[in-house]
Amino acid sequence: MCGIVGYIGYREAWPIVLKGLKRLEYRGYDSAGIALMNDSGQHIYKKAGKVAVLEEYAADKDKSGTIGMGHTRWATHGVPSDRNSHPHTSNGGKLSIIHNGIIENYATLKEELTSRGHEFKSDTDTEVLIHLIEEIQEIENIDLLEAVRLALQEVNGAYAIVIMDKEHPDRLIAARKGSPMVIGVGAGEYFIASDATPIIEYTKTVIYLKDGEIALITKNDLLVKQLDNVVQTPLIQELQLKLEMLEKGGFDHFMLKEIYEQPRSIKDCMRGRIYPEEGKVQLGGIKEFAEKLKNIDRIIIVACGTSWHAGLVGEYLIEEYARIPVEVEYASEFRYRNPIITEKDVVIAISQSGETADTMAAIEMAKERGATIFGICNVAGASIPRLTHAGVYTHAGPEIGVASTKAFTAQVTVLTLMAFYMAQQKGTITTSKLIELLTELDHIPEKIQVALESNDLIKEVAEKIKDSTNCLFLGRGSGFPVALEGALKLKEISYIHAEGYPAAEMKHGPIALIDEEMPVVFIATQNSSYEKVISNIQEVKARKGKVIAIVTQGDTEVKKMADYCIEIPDANEAFLPLIATIPLQLLSYHIAVMRGCNVDQPRNLAKSVTVE
């Protein structure tokens, strides 16, 4: 949720940490702060607002020093303000900390510490943790690393932390549990960050800290321990990330760039996995479970947000082609029920970041009950790929815009491949049918490119409806998840209230909302439910609603009724979600821009939801 950056080495720390925070700002942008250590001591600068506000505030301050750490915040405990911004200091002011996550038992700890004379300057859970560490160090008369280790055994919740010590200005201490942390390895320097994006500019050699690990970092050395005090040998990896992936590439916003990257990202997702001429799908990540897939009783898909919508598409596809019963669950609800899970079940967890806290908790519960866990994830080295038995990466590349676009279509592509792979293993699809489907799937990137050519028309439609206060999205079959995703995009970035519904359900309540001020977006392509959708459009028009329809190229029937029609190339119904989503992404984007909204960093949201 929050973004953390640290540096220790021979370079000036401020520009490295500042640039790193800008790269991580998609993780939270309520406030920002940086702590530096130099010959004159520790200097902490922090301000409510975005990183740019901090940069301006510190323009004339002392920013020298070769050790530093920074934080960009998504507020949980305490409103966004200067006093609640990180870094936070200990009671005596000797230690400072930055933190991503939530300390769930902070209130109890705070009460105990207050009774022993501690004074708190913020409303955060983070400040409680650094006070606790300082107290343990003083009472036990131990070094800071040991104090951190003991303190972390007293706290419940998730954390990624970096700690700086005035008395030992040549070191940083980092630790993680349930929140991501990567350490970049250089010559005479180390970099710390929530993900690899701030590091790639300086080194491609990284270590991903594991849950329950603590690192003592100097400019020339790294010591990693588990919470049980056992020294670890960290696994050093090479990043595949490219720096140009993190730039806007001439687009006004990351979101627009990522929308236009989808022909490429979907192609990358399929590369080496489909063989249309042979009618064959190969998924190396789940190959060892090929036999199990022939006999499974049920698949449970767990996810949150946009990933949940992708899961709904997966349900349609898997049930249609592999004939396996599928349930799609919100991870945040699934884990708080007492669901029936057995060793015969396969659970598919979907997460762009691979760090979604609720999804990780759902995985842990399902594993305890003996289920086989598959992951679908975009970020190599993330937590979910490490927790699952097997899985498939989406290869969408970094997604910086907070509202998911290319990650969604990549997830849908992977689920499509998984549906065909399972059907192939079970024998529920003929080779000739698979050849037909895979041949068409192979050309989907080109069809998405055609769909993107409607951008100017979509911009005109956006101009007509940008001042609406409500909007309804309707679809049938696999068009229903598309409607849900379209509604989510609109409310995320434009702040217009929007709802997605199955088209037939409109009559069971939402039709009461329809008047001449209400835009209604229909997924009205020529598929098995085309005639039914036409009836639904007529019902809206009879109540003076404005109809925007996503239609198949060459459509004539819907055009007679709709106020605006946006055409997409014809395709098999199985691939409708991949193409029909594109104009809805563009529509939301243009409306948000016209309303003056921050498209890449919508209010109150963050890219990776690492808190529950």
PyMOL commands that set and color helices and strands:
alter all, ss='L'
color gray80, all
select helices_A, chain A and resi 13-27+51-57+106-115+125-140+144-152+243-246+254-260+262-270+284-293+306-322+331-334+357-368+383-387+406-426+431-442+444-452+455-465+479-494+503-508+510-513+530-541+558-560+573-594
alter helices_A, ss='H'
color red, helices_A
select strands_A, chain A and resi 3-8+31-38+41-48+67-73+88-89+95-103+157-165+172-177+182-186+189-193+205-208+213-217+222-226+231-232+236-238+274-275+280-281+298-303+326-330+345-351+372-377+390-393+470-475+497-502+519-523+546-552+564-568
alter strands_A, ss='S'
color yellow, strands_A
deselect
rebuild
show_as cartoon
